[in-house]
Amino acid sequence: MKKIPTIVIALTVLGSALCHAADAPNPPKGSEKTGADRSTATQSGARPHIVFIYADDWGWGDLSAHGHPWLKTPNIDKLAAEGIDFRQFNVVNPVCSPSRAAAMTGLCPARFSIHQHFDKPSSNAKRGMPDWLDPKAPLLSRFLKNGGYRTGHFGKWHLTNADSAGAPAVAAYAFDRAGVFNGPPDYPEEHAGVRDTAENTVRFIRESKGQPFFVNVWLHEPHTPHLPSEKSMEKWKHLDKQKQVYAAVITDADNDVGKILATLRETGAAENTLVIFSSDNGPESTGPDKGENSDPTVNIKGYGTHYSVGDTGGLRGRKRSLFEGGVRVPFIVRWPGHAPADTTNDKTAITAVDLLPTLCAAAGVELPKDYRSDGENLLPAFNGEQTVRTRPIFWEWRGHNQEPDWWPDLAVREGDWKLLMTDDGKRAELYRLDRDRAEALDVSAEHPEVVARLTASLRGWQATFPTEPEPDCISKGARRSPAQKEVTGGNGRE
Ligand SMILES: [Ca+2]
């Protein structure tokens, strides 16, 4: 059993977070809805515990509840049967670090110059990025902690990189307990194995008796290297090897979800816990790498991308693409007494930047008055309403430049319109998601006025980004020249 180290929290003064939040420009358009604007959950009951399960590269279609023909996810399916299956959830970036930074801050990752994954410092420098998320940023964990929650983070971190000396401890991001891989290099007491996540979460839940808790459960699966358990490989031995490995890692993760749900039941917390299952981006592309894939960040070997046969459920694109297959992922909310059981929501376009205002509202934690999220409080949707969001969704990413699905650098969704374009503006395509979920029919020629309006909206949003990363978030000894934009994916793990 992996021991979870006790961490002494150095409380970051809330004021510094507020100063930083005040620096973030106001969103370009749309009415701001925060926790103070809409009703909160606690007016009618006890503060809920919050469990945020965030899988890594889990496709929209990688659930038996979403009709997958051979993957089986009984525990996650049960979660959906007991709650709401949001069918239009988007992350705001198609790879790990920026997607996760957005979920933690409620802000677009470009506001922190996080345009791609955190790689080694030399690669980050070339891409105009810092080496870690600013710990002074507004944080869901900090807001909840200051509101009386016990906080924990287990599993992947990747809000820095294992080569980034001087990166802050996970504790500096307002977590009382941490056990991570792909974390800061200087705090080995916070490190844990990639298969320790569920067990550490179970321990954290048991230790939280009597105190509301918030825990990030950032599962490794189904990211490479695939590390299936022998038991799960045996379970799927009738499949061909490629499917067997993928089915096994999905089963391992589903079993982890089951362990956490069982612990909530055993401890009596289940009826007052808001559980989310989601993913940081769409499925990895199937590649040539068959195995013994060494992962420099966690020093383990496993099966490679040949076994990454995740399913987007008919959505276009995959990981690293701004088409829906890269950014629309599962999002299931179980919250007894609030989220009606066995329902789907096809109406509410909810995003990762909505999580901070929505979860703080669920917790009855009022947001600082000068915090301006890029998302909005969609608590009514968590309570079963088919809420329509009021604000556009923006995407920015500088990772790849390939046909057929990896060419867009920018995208915006307003209502059911979605515009994707290159950074130079020379190419743009427009889709109607309500009629064309697969983004197969470009209607830009028929609606030039929509293209013009959404392009202007995107450019206005882009103009609010900083041009240089925060100097305090640069690794010790890393040499920096003026930020250069480079259209590459870097060399490290995404
Ligand atoms: Ca990922």
Residues whose N, C-alpha, C, O or C-beta is under 5 A from the ligand:
A	BS01	CA	D56 D57 V95 C96 D280 N281 E494
